[in-house]
């Protein structure tokens, strides 16, 4: 899985959903490529619509519904999400009825559903299926047209080629949740018809998922035939296969509670950030505000404010913002003309970052015109890398192939705070080239090390594959 974040902007798509001779309108998938998640807009056939697992910004759902002459009247949550702030409460402010697992203890107005409960959607019904595993309260939702199953919205239970991870609650509960997921799959989900369409929430690119297919939707039969985790011959083997899925962002540990209590209703994001003078930026940074440079990595390398963290604005922006910075501190941003300010605000809000102080008006040109200090970071083509290399990709990526003798520290371990002694979260003194899969994460890593005073840094543009192709040498594999 590549977490450099290259990818498309959020998209809308869908496919036909058939029930016998009658065809229902296909659910529309609204895909967040950066977080690897899908929400679904379901046309209920009478001018009303249902949304499954909405994210915080209501705008895309309201716009998609309006363009189809629909009013969103229901918003269903499959579980308390850890990787994004849920949008059910936002849609409730627009008149939607929130449906959620009763066991989740949701703290705002909703209809709590127990196993087997059905919500009347007006000709269609939504049946709640208790499917604990990914989370204790998890529900999948079976859409019924009369008595005929029309679709399964599987949330974080059955995914395309995978299942969702079971280690996001607490280490002491991971095995019990994995065993619960085995039972949910084999006793509930796999008893459904093979031709039943399945619409998961989590997918490729999500830290909530075991490594998953790039496909977003599937069928029960396709997963029965090809999902390697469903092929596990015993419950014990299934549990073993789910062990050691790697690290995940620390904000996962707080967003479940945010979603349980109910996030503040903010509405669609504004189109712009507050403009700040260079002097204001300097004062805010001196008072402890986070300074985030969201320009492309090449722009950051050419000149940046000392102490800024490079997190290029791309689909994966929210993940690394949440992983590496403190949501309780005001955030100040550096951007270039033409970058999507509303998109940045949307991504930040989506993981619970609401203290956005503003952006440097006039960008780096204004900073330099004020005579304030600027730093640079060297860049080198990956094919030309020599000397000590620090690979900052995820452990599975590194094990899959890295430069000979490259050291490894995941980017998420290179926090701006000084690591504990013996934690291994910073390189030895001396020259070092940072490498990832393309360059964005490596530049983020370099910015974090520069904040700690590391004096001799370079960033590789490209990845290990580029080096191997140029040198005609195989990459090393394994941890």
N, C-alpha and C positions, 0 to 999 in steps of 0.2 A: 504494500500500500504506500503510495507516494503522498506525503503531506506537505510538499512544497506549495501546493495550492493552485497550480495551473488548472483551469477548468472553465466551464461556461458560467454565465450569470444564472440566477434562478430561472427555471424554465417551467412551462406549463405543457402537459401532454397527457395522453390517455390512450386506451384501447377499448375495443368493443367488449361489452359485458352481456352475454346472452343467457337467457333462461328459457330453455326449450325453444318453442317457436316464436316466443315474444322477446323482443330486444329492449333492454333498458338503456338509457343514455349512459355512455361510458363515463366512469369517474375521471375527473381531471386531476392529474398529478401535478402539484406545485412543488418543484424539487429545489432544495437548497443544496447546491453542489458542494459548498464549503463544509457544511456540517454533515453532509451525506444523508440527509433525511428527506422524506416525502410527506406532504399533507395531501388530502384528497377532498375535492368538491364533488358531491353526489347530487345530481338532479333528481328530485323526488317525483317529478312528473306532473306536479300541480302548481308550478310557479314557485315552489319552495326548494330549499337546498340544505344539505347536511355537510358539515366540514369535519373531517377526521384529523385529529392531532394538529391543530393550527399552531403556527409559531406566533410570536408576539405582535408583529405588525399586522393589523387587520386589512391594510390597503390592498394587497394582492388578492385576497379572498373576496372582498367587497367588489373590487373591479371585475374579477372573473365572473362573479354572480350577476352583476349588473349588465355586463355585456351579453349575457344569455337570458336576460329577462327574469332573473331569479332573485329571491329574497332568502338570505341565510336565516333559518329558523332553529337549527340545531347545530351544536358543536360538541363532538364526542372526544373525550380524552381516554386513551387506552391505559395510561399509567402516569405516575408522577415523573415527569421527565427530568433527567439529570443534565442533559447536554444543551438544553435551550429553555428559555422562559416561554411557557405555554400561552397561547393566545385566546383560550376560551373566555377569559374574563373580558378581554377586549371586544370579542364578538357579542358577549352578553350585553355590553353597553350599546350595541346596535340591535338588540332585541332577540338574540339567539338564546335558546334554552341549552344550558350546559349539562351534558351527560357525562358521568365520571364513575369510576369504581367506588362503591360505598366504603370499601376497606381502606381507601386512601386518605380518608378524613379531610377531604377538601374543605377549606375554611371560608368559602364564599358561596353564594347562591347557586345550587345545582340540583340535579336529580341523581341521587346515588343509586347505583345499580348493583345488584347481587347476581350470583351465578344463575342463569336461566331467565332473569328478568327480560322483558321485552318493552321497547319503546315504540309506540304507535306513531309512525311517520306519515300517516295518511295514505293508505293503500299498500305501503311497504312497512316492514317491521324490522327493528334492529334488536337482535338477541345478544345479550351479554354472555360470554363464555369465560369463566374464571380460568385463567391460564398463568398461574404464578410461575416464576422462574427468573425472568429478567428483573422483575421487581416482585415483592410479595403480593401487591394488590393488583397485578396486571390483569387486564381484560382484553380479549379479542372480541370483535363484533361481527356477527353473522347477519348479513343483509338478506331478508326473506321477501320474496315476491309471492304472496299467498303462502303456501307451505314449501315452496321450492327455494333452496339456497341459491342466491344470486352472486354473492361475493363474500369473501372473508377479509376483513381489515385486521391484520395480524399484529399490528403494532411492533413490539419488540420480541415476539415469540418466534414464529417461523419467518425467516428471511430468505432471500434468493441465494441458494447455495450455502446458507449459514444459519445460525441462530444468534440472538443477541446475548451479550456477555452477562454473567451472573455474579460478577465480583464488584459491583458498584455500590453495594449497600454497606457491608462491613466484612472484613476477612473471616470472622468467625461464622458468618452466615452463608459464605459462598458455596460450600459443598451442599448444604441443605437446599439452597435455591437451585443449584444445578440438577439435583435429583428431582426437585419439583418441576423443573422445566422438562426433563425427560418424560415425566408422567403427563404433563400438559400436552406435549406433542403426541405421545403414543395413545393416550386415552381420550383425548378430546379432538385435536386438530386432524390427525391422520385417520380418524373415523369418517371424515367428510368426503364427498364425492371427488374422484380424481380430476374431473374437468372443472372443478370450482376455481374461479380466478382468486388469486391471493394478492392483496395490496399491503405490503409491509410499510412501516414508518421508517425504520432504520435500513441503511443500505451501504453500498461501497463508499468509503471515505468517512464513515461514522466511527468514532471511537467507542460507541456503544455496541458495535457489532464485532463478532468474530470475522476474520477476513471473508469478504462477500463478493459475489459476482457484480459486474458492472450493470447488469439488468436490474430494473427497478420492480417489476411485477413478475408473477409466476402462476403456477397452478399447483394444487395439491399433488397431482400425479407426477408433475415434473420434479417436484422436490422429493417425492417418495423414490423416484428412479435415480436421481443424480446428486442429492444433497449428501456430502460426505459425513456430516454429523448425524443425519438420520440413519446412515448405514452402520453406525456403531452397534455391535451385536448385543451389548449388555448395557445396563445403566451405569455400571462401574466404568466401562470403557468410555462412555459418553462423558462422564465426569472428568476422566483423565484428559480427554481431548479438549475440554474447556479450560484446562489449567494453564496458567502462564500466558495470558493474552496480551501482555505488555502494559505499559503505563497509559494513563489518561489524564486529561487536564484537571487540576485541583478544583476548578469551579464546579465540577460534577458533584462534589461533596456538599455544596450549599444550595444548588438550584432545586433539588427535590423539595426542600423546605420552603423555598420561595414559592414554588408552584402549589404546594399544599396550602400555605397561608393565603395565597392569591396575590399576584404582583400588582403594582400600581397600574392604573389605566392611563396610558400615555397618548394613544391615538397614533396616526401615521407620523413618521419622522419629519421634521422640518427639512427644507432643502438646503440649509446652510448652517454652519457653525458660527458662533460669535467671533467677530474679528478682534484680535488682540495685537497691540503694538509690540515691537521687540522688547521694550522696557517692561511691559506687563508680562510677557512670556518669561523674561528673566526673573522677575519677582516671584511669579507663581512657582517656577521650577525651584528657586531658592527656598520657598516655603514648603517644599515637599510634593508638589504636583508631579504626576508622571508626564514625561515628555516623549511622545510617540511620533516618530517620523514615518509617515505612511506613504512616502514617495517610492518609486521603483528603486530597487537595490542599487542600480548604477548611479542614480542621482545622489543617494545617500553616500556612496563611496566617494563621489567627486567633491562633496562638501556638506557637512552637517554640524549641528549644534553639539558641542561637547556634552556628553552625558545622555544624549538622546538614544532611544531604543529604536532600531530599524524593524518595523513590521509592515512590509509593503501591503497596500490595499489590494486585495485579491480575494477569491472565494474563501480561502482559509484564514483571512484576517482575524475573525472573531476567535477562532481556536487559540491562536498564539497571543492575542491580546489578553484573553482570559487566563492562559497558562502562565504568562510571564509578568503580568502587572497586577496591581492591587485595585480592586473595584471601589474601595473606600476612599481612595485619593482622587482629587480632581485630575482630569486628563487634558493635556494640551497637545494639539496635533500640528504637524508640519505637512503641508500638501503642495501639490503643483496645480496650476490651472487645468481645468478639464476633468479632474478627478471627481468621483461621485460622492459628494458630501452626504447626501441623503442615504446612500448605500452604506457609508461608514457608520452613520448614526444608527441605521437599522441593524447592522451587524453587532454593534456595541450593545444596544438595548436587548438584543436577542439573547445575550448571555448575562444580562443583569447589570451592565455598565451604564449608569445614568448620570454620573457626575462629569459631564463633558464641558470643560471650561471654555473651549474655543480653539481657534487655530491662529497661527502666526499670519497676520495680514501681510500680503505681499511676498510671503514665502521667504526662502533663503536670500533672495536678492535684497529684501528689506533688512534682514538681519546683518548682512554684510555691509550694506550702506550705513548702518548705525555703528560700524566699526567694531562689532562684537566678534569674539573668536570663532574660528571654524576649524574643524578637523577633517581629515581625509582617511580613507582606508584603501590599501592597494588591492587591485584585482588581477587575476591571472587566469588564462584559459585552463580548464581542467586537463586538457591534453598536455599542457606544459608544466604541470605541477612537479616540483622536486622538493626534497627535504621533508621535515616532519609534517604530518597531516593529522588533523583532528576531524573525524567524521561525526557529524551531529544528527544523523538520521535516527529513526526509530530502530530498536534492536533487531527487529525482523528484517528490515531493509539492509542493515549492516551485515547481518549474517548471510544474506543472500548474495553478497559480493561487494568487496571493498578493496582499496589499494593495499598492496603488501605492506605490512607493518604499520598501517594507519591505526592510531588510537581511536577509541570510541567513547563519546559522552553524548547522550541524547540532549537535544536542544532544551527540552523541558527541565533538565537538571541544571542548566546554566542560568539560574535565576540571578537577578541583580543583587540579591542579598549574598553576603559572604557565606559559603558553604560550611557545614560542620567539619571539623578535622577528620580526615580519613574518608570523607564522602566521595572523593574522586571526581568532584564536579568542577574542576578547573585544571587546565593543562600546566605542564612544567614551564618554568621561565624559558625564554628564548624564542626564536622565530617559529611561527606555526602558520600553516595554511588551513583554513576552515573549508570543509566540503560537505555538500548534501547531495540532492539529486539534480538540482538545477542552479542554485545560487541564493535563493531568497532566504532559506533557513540559515545558510552559512553566514549571510550578512547579518541576520539577527544575532547569531551567536557571536560574531565579531563585535557587534555593538555592545553586547553584554560584557564581554571580556575587556573591551576598551574602557568601559565604566569602572572596572576594577583596576585599571592602570596597566594592563598588559601592553607592552610597548611595540611589539613587532608582529603585526597581524597582516595576513593576506586572505582574500576570499577567492575560491575557485568558481569560475563561471562554467557551469556544466557539472557532470557527475562522473562517478567511477567508470561508467560505460564509455564515456568519451576518452578517458585516459587509456583504457584497455584497447580501444580501437586504434588509437594513435600509436601505441607502443607494441601492439601485437602480442601482448602478454595476458594471461588469464588473471582474473581477480581472485583474491583469496575469499574463501567462504567459511562460515561458522562464526561463533561468537569470539 
